[in-house]
């Protein structure tokens, strides 16, 4: 189901990002990978080029793809624009995705990385792909959920209009050696700051390690259809945010304190039935994954 991709020409947007960077590095080992981003970090660009990634500077919010090759096998749209400015974020996410699909309409498949942040907050209800959508990130990222929903609508439309096989994967809590929301919590713990927790407890999520993100890419591409396939993209294990924070605090030998407030994101936990059917199970236990993240980001804490 998840046979590795070999000898393919793959276009990846946002290759320096937290999610896309390890995906890009893994795919570059056996494929011709083209990375599209602003590349403001020259060091990151040089690192990608050193492993064979062709880097092309593009401002997705400007949505100009004249210098981007269109003869690719697959497109992985992993970039996200989070400026909290509506005009910029709608252009850089929704309009850019549609224009990119049109530019690469001859691809065998298009994978768009969305977010379970498109769902209405539903406490401990297991969210299926057909559950109600809503503005669940407004308290922290005012444009995020709406821009993600708008982008899904554009991607769905273009998949049908261009007859381009497409998968929309709604990512839950991605993390790994390259960071993620749990790393943000770790840094807060090390600074002695309280972790915000929504009062509608428990705050359940399905964190997914970067190893499992990489492993499921081939199956996500194979699942692409017209109309677009929509699937939740999270880990098998349902984890309370307070549990992973406490695990990180134990690893770091610090105390965890919590601020119970509605000014944060509530739990978003998913029904994995469709994901298991299309992609198979995930493999990284969340406790092992968190410890690996700490080892990569703060090795001194494990000495």
Secondary structure, 3 states (H helix, E strand, C coil): CCCCCCCCEEEEECCCCHHHHHHHHHHHCCCEEEEEECCCCHHHHHHHHHCCCEEEECCCCCCCCCCCCCCCCEEEECCCCCCCCHHHHHHHHHHHHHHHHHHCCCCCEEEEEEEHHHECCCCCCCECCCCCECCCCCCCCCCHHHHHHHHHHHHHHHHHHHCCCEEEEEECEEEECCEEHHHHHHHHHHCCCCEEECCCCCCEECEEEHHHHHHHHHHHHHCCECCCEEEEECCCCCEEHHHHHHHHHHHHCCCCCEEECCCCCCCCCECCHHHHHHHCCCCCCHHHHHHHHHHHHCHHHHC
